[in-house]
Amino acid sequence: MTTHPSDLWHHYGRARAECDRAVPEDFRWTWGQDGGPGPEVLGELSGKTVGDLGSGAARHAAHLVVHHGPRLVTAVDASPAQYGLSTRLFGSLAPRLRIVHSDAVSHLRAMPHAYDVLYSVFGALDFTGPRVLLPAVAAALKPGGRLVFSTLAHYVGGASGQPDVVGVDVPARTPQGEATTMRRWVLQRHVWMRLLDEAGFTGISAEVLAATATGPRAADTLLIAACRRA
């Protein structure tokens, strides 16, 4: 039986949701969610329109709504399971939190010049071809609008990221628990910076946030920020 790729997130976050339904007090960009900068990287959010691309359970989006005063945060995820989970956890934060079941590209293409800020924490930027997604991000941002995202600085396990725009199949599970794969883009810093420039961004910065833990699942984080050209 073929499973739609979005369903591969069926298991993600479910165990935590059973015991933790609170709006998070912290917002972290790192792979381990245990260090590095917080939402200040996004800039001043008061009164702004913000979008979370690949929002999962919408915990980061909920934090921004409660603690940082945006006009609206839209949490976008293609997974039916994650849409259902985020709605159960944080649907009460509407209308300032809008939870949308859609793939990121389709949503962005339908929202020209709608956003002041777009961000992703190991979300859609990791799992969507960047040559398709980044131009859609640029089109959905207002001139001068800001994109910030965190992604893997290297593969989990330590192998270097790709020196070109190449996605690699990584392990995943179907809703039935069977082994399968999904496509992930783990690119070197200079590749991301080139892609952003080509897509119409300027003021591009990229820094590596070192993992604070060790072990087979530890990984450094690449935190990237850029602005849409006016």
Backbone hydrogen bonds, N-H to C=O, Kabsch-Sander energy under -0.5 kcal/mol:
donor,donor_aa,acceptor,acceptor_aa,energy
7,D,4,H,-1.7
8,L,5,P,-1.7
9,W,6,S,-1.4
10,H,7,D,-1.9
14,R,11,H,-1.4
17,A,13,G,-1.9
18,E,14,R,-1.0
18,E,15,A,-0.6
19,C,15,A,-0.5
19,C,16,R,-1.4
20,D,16,R,-1.9
29,W,37,P,-0.9
30,T,35,G,-0.7
33,Q,30,T,-1.3
41,V,38,G,-1.5
42,L,39,P,-2.1
43,G,40,E,-1.4
47,G,69,G,-2.5
48,K,45,L,-2.7
50,V,48,K,-0.6
50,V,72,L,-2.9
51,G,117,V,-1.9
52,D,74,T,-2.9
53,L,51,G,-0.6
53,L,119,Y,-2.8
54,G,52,D,-0.7
54,G,76,V,-2.3
55,S,52,D,-0.5
55,S,76,V,-2.0
58,A,55,S,-2.3
62,A,58,A,-2.4
63,H,59,R,-2.1
64,L,60,H,-1.9
65,V,61,A,-2.2
66,V,62,A,-2.2
67,H,63,H,-2.5
68,H,64,L,-2.2
71,R,48,K,-1.6
72,L,48,K,-1.7
73,V,96,R,-2.7
74,T,50,V,-2.6
75,A,73,V,-0.6
75,A,98,R,-3.0
76,V,52,D,-2.8
76,V,74,T,-0.6
77,D,100,V,-2.1
83,Y,79,S,-2.4
84,G,80,P,-2.3
85,L,81,A,-2.3
86,S,82,Q,-2.7
87,T,83,Y,-2.0
88,R,84,G,-2.0
89,L,85,L,-2.2
90,F,86,S,-2.8
91,G,87,T,-1.7
93,L,90,F,-2.1
94,A,91,G,-1.7
96,R,93,L,-0.9
97,L,93,L,-1.0
98,R,73,V,-2.9
98,R,96,R,-0.5
99,I,97,L,-0.5
100,V,75,A,-3.1
100,V,98,R,-0.5
102,S,77,D,-1.3
102,S,100,V,-0.9
107,H,103,D,-2.0
108,L,104,A,-2.7
109,R,105,V,-2.4
110,A,106,S,-1.1
110,A,107,H,-0.6
111,M,108,L,-1.7
113,H,139,A,-2.5
114,A,111,M,-1.4
114,A,140,A,-1.0
115,Y,140,A,-2.6
116,D,49,T,-2.4
117,V,49,T,-1.8
118,L,146,R,-2.7
119,Y,51,G,-2.5
120,S,148,V,-1.4
122,F,120,S,-0.7
122,F,150,S,-2.1
124,A,53,L,-1.7
126,D,123,G,-1.6
127,F,123,G,-0.9
128,T,124,A,-0.8
132,V,129,G,-1.5
133,L,129,G,-2.5
134,L,130,P,-2.1
136,A,132,V,-1.0
137,V,133,L,-2.4
138,A,134,L,-2.4
139,A,135,P,-2.0
140,A,136,A,-1.5
141,L,137,V,-1.3
142,K,115,Y,-2.9
144,G,228,R,-1.4
145,G,142,K,-3.2
146,R,116,D,-2.3
147,L,226,A,-2.9
148,V,118,L,-1.9
149,F,224,I,-2.6
150,S,120,S,-2.4
151,T,222,L,-2.0
153,A,220,D,-2.1
154,H,220,D,-0.5
155,Y,159,A,-2.6
157,G,218,A,-0.8
158,G,155,Y,-2.7
161,G,153,A,-0.6
162,Q,186,V,-3.3
166,V,164,D,-1.8
168,V,184,R,-2.7
170,V,182,M,-3.1
172,A,180,T,-2.3
174,T,178,E,-2.4
177,G,174,T,-2.3
180,T,172,A,-2.4
182,M,170,V,-2.2
184,R,168,V,-2.5
185,W,126,D,-3.0
186,V,166,V,-0.5
186,V,184,R,-0.7
187,L,185,W,-0.6
188,Q,162,Q,-2.4
191,V,188,Q,-0.9
192,W,188,Q,-1.8
193,M,189,R,-2.2
194,R,190,H,-1.8
195,L,191,V,-2.4
196,L,192,W,-2.5
197,D,193,M,-2.0
198,E,194,R,-2.4
199,A,195,L,-1.6
200,G,196,L,-0.5
200,G,197,D,-1.2
201,F,196,L,-2.1
202,T,227,C,-3.0
205,S,225,A,-2.7
207,E,223,L,-2.4
209,L,207,E,-0.5
209,L,221,T,-3.4
210,A,208,V,-0.6
218,A,215,G,-1.3
221,T,209,L,-2.7
222,L,151,T,-3.2
223,L,207,E,-3.0
223,L,221,T,-0.6
224,I,149,F,-2.8
224,I,222,L,-0.6
225,A,205,S,-2.3
226,A,147,L,-2.3
227,C,202,T,-2.8
228,R,145,G,-3.0
229,R,200,G,-2.7
